[in-house]
Amino acid sequence: MSVYRVLSLGSAIIIISGCQSWQLGRLPPTAAVPDKITPGMVEVRYYDGISGSSLSNLVGSAQFPDNPNVTEELTELSIAGGRGDNYGSYVRGFIVPPATGDYRFYLASDDNAEFAISTSDQPSEVRVVATVPNWTGVQDYDKYSSQASGIISLSADKLYYFELRHKEGGGGDHFSVAWEGPGFGQSVIGSAYIASWAQPTEAPSQSSGESYNLGYRVGFVDGQNGLAFNPQFPPEDQDKDGLYDNWEILNGLDPQNPNDGTSDPDGDFLVSADEFLIGTRENNPDTDGDGIPDGAEYAYGLDPLDNTDASEDMDGDGYTNLEEHNAGTSVNDANDTPAPAEPTAVAGFTAQYFEGSNFQRLVAVEVQDSVNFDWSRGQPRPDMPD
């Protein structure tokens, strides 16, 4: 197993572990590879003086990948262009999805380029998912069908290794990688969702999973509340209760009281330590405001940070999760349903008016005293056709 050291910059700190096995080419010299994963940026390597517009010209060069002419940092997966002619680009690092779900990636470039992503943090599992065979306009993702990947399922806050290779011949030059996923449309992958590649080093005393979770929460707290990020690791925890001091202060707890980690001030059935790890608010019993308390959502297997799951029907019994919670029935047992509401009787007949002879569109619903109509060839209502 290989373990990566803590990363730190602005929005997060992360440690990740896994079995390392590089199969796509030679690793750069050890001295050239950082031993810290840094969030919010990735390294781009430029190889100058390589003619041709095909990736084969780049990867066949003696310069690739160990000897770039220039190394720079990118805070999003794109370059605007105007750098010049006859060069190649190589970017690698990690993508960190904001939510669990299905994603699609898009690649644009001038000239030839390919984008590859792994099923994990390991380079050995990387595969090409999008290519530009010739050239496109800036952020034009529709010229070739190969520019778009298929649907790729990713997990929230997990690191996925990626590579981008790009070759510029003459004329315009640029590249960009966009994505779309749960709750957002097509957009260039920005700094909040990338982290740099790093060399494995010695394992810390804390497990990688624990360190990752703690590091992510610290960065999230600071970034969400506009606080100056403190790269110290482990993060400040004066009372040693496992809660980040800034989080305790923001949630009305005492960073010098080791007992408040097991308290539940907002009465949502989640103690403070659990709220910190889950990402919910200690002083708000319903962090996502969907009507179901945080602790109940966590117990049901719902997401206390997603207000859309209250309107879903987990057990498929015809009642939403919120309706079941309010009725005191189980959201994951189709045989446990709320008592049906008593029917309300209204005198008369219910009349439904549709547009189209095949009842294509419901226009109105009325209560009529009797069934006795004669519209001849006219309109039954002003808002309907003849």
Number of C-alpha atoms within 10 A of each C-alpha: 8 15 20 22 25 24 22 24 17 19 27 27 31 29 26 21 19 14 13 15 11 13 11 11 10 10 13 13 10 9 8 12 13 14 18 21 26 25 27 22 24 23 17 21 21 22 22 18 12 18 16 19 24 18 20 11 18 26 17 11 14 9 15 20 20 15 16 17 12 11 14 11 13 17 18 19 21 20 17 12 13 10 12 14 19 20 23 30 24 21 22 23 25 27 27 21 21 16 15 14 15 14 18 18 25 28 30 31 31 25 26 24 28 23 27 20 25 20 17 19 24 20 23 16 18 21 15 14 21 25 24 25 18 17 22 23 16 18 19 16 22 14 14 17 12 17 25 23 19 14 14 14 12 20 15 11 17 18 25 23 25 25 18 23 21 27 34 32 21 15 11 19 25 24 30 24 25 21 17 17 21 12 8 9 11 13 15 18 22 17 18 18 20 27 30 23 24 21 18 21 12 10 15 13 7 11 13 20 13 14 21 22 17 24 24 20 23 29 24 18 20 18 15 9 11 11 13 11 18 17 18 10 14 13 18 16 17 15 17 15 18 17 27 23 21 19 21 21 11 14 16 11 20 18 22 14 13 15 13 19 22 13 15 18 18 16 15 20 18 25 18 27 19 17 20 24 16 17 15 21 21 28 18 16 23 22 20 19 16 18 17 24 21 29 22 18 24 16 12 16 12 21 19 28 19 13 16 13 18 23 13 16 18 21 17 14 17 14 19 18 27 19 20 21 20 12 12 12 18 17 26 16 12 15 12 14 18 17 8 6 6 6 6 5 6 8 8 12 12 14 14 12 16 15 15 11 7 7 11 9 11 11 13 13 11 11 12 12 11 10 9 6 7 7 9 8 7 11 11 14 12 8 10 14 10 12
